[in-house]
């Protein structure tokens, strides 16, 4: 799962924990509802300022961590290079 998807899931969970809809969060943050949806669904490629405003509104913060590299296991290799 990509980092954007993981961030989106965390944001969605935090918003729901606050019992807020995307529409309510759009009114609170001034960020369009469709942009909030893109963030929550891991498809947001906009400005860091917008992402940080939304994270702040739901009580989260953006942090940078060292990237972890791993080799795929055999099942993943079969999926990647299967003859379908």
C-alpha positions in Angstrom: 0.0 0.0 0.0 1.4 3.4 -0.9 2.1 6.1 1.6 -0.7 8.3 0.2 -3.2 5.6 0.7 -2.0 5.0 4.3 -2.2 8.7 5.0 -5.7 8.9 3.5 -6.9 6.1 5.7 -5.5 7.7 8.8 -7.1 11.1 7.9 -10.5 9.4 7.2 -10.3 7.5 10.5 -9.4 10.7 12.4 -12.2 12.7 10.7 -14.8 10.0 11.5 -13.5 9.9 15.1 -14.4 13.6 15.3 -17.9 12.7 13.9 -17.4 15.1 11.0 -18.5 14.6 7.4 -16.3 15.7 4.5 -18.8 18.5 3.9 -18.4 19.8 7.5 -14.6 19.5 7.2 -14.7 21.4 3.9 -16.5 24.3 5.7 -14.1 24.2 8.6 -10.9 24.1 6.6 -11.9 26.0 3.5 -10.7 23.1 1.4 -13.1 21.9 -1.3 -14.9 18.6 -0.5 -13.6 16.9 -3.6 -10.0 17.7 -2.5 -10.7 16.2 0.9 -12.0 13.1 -0.9 -8.8 12.9 -3.0 -6.7 13.1 0.2 -8.7 10.4 1.9 -8.6 8.1 -1.1 -4.8 8.5 -1.6 -5.1 10.3 -4.9 -4.1 13.8 -3.8 -1.1 15.4 -5.6 -1.7 19.0 -4.7 0.1 21.4 -2.4 1.6 20.5 0.9 -0.1 23.5 2.5 -3.6 22.0 1.8 -2.6 18.6 3.1 -1.1 20.1 6.3 -4.3 22.2 6.8 -6.4 19.1 6.6 -4.1 17.1 8.8 -4.1 19.9 11.4 -7.9 20.0 11.4 -8.2 16.3 12.3 -5.4 16.4 14.8 -2.7 14.8 12.8 0.7 16.0 11.6 3.0 15.1 8.7 6.3 13.5 9.6 9.1 12.2 7.4 10.7 8.8 8.0 13.4 6.9 6.3 12.2 4.8 3.4 12.2 1.1 4.0 13.2 -1.2 1.2 12.3 -4.8 1.1 12.4 -7.6 -1.4 9.1 -9.1 -2.5 8.3 -12.6 -1.4 7.8 -15.5 -3.9 4.0 -15.1 -4.1 4.4 -11.4 -5.0 6.9 -12.3 -7.7 4.4 -14.8 -9.2 1.8 -12.1 -9.3 4.1 -9.6 -11.0 5.5 -12.0 -13.6 2.7 -14.5 -14.0 1.8 -15.5 -17.5 -1.8 -14.4 -17.6 
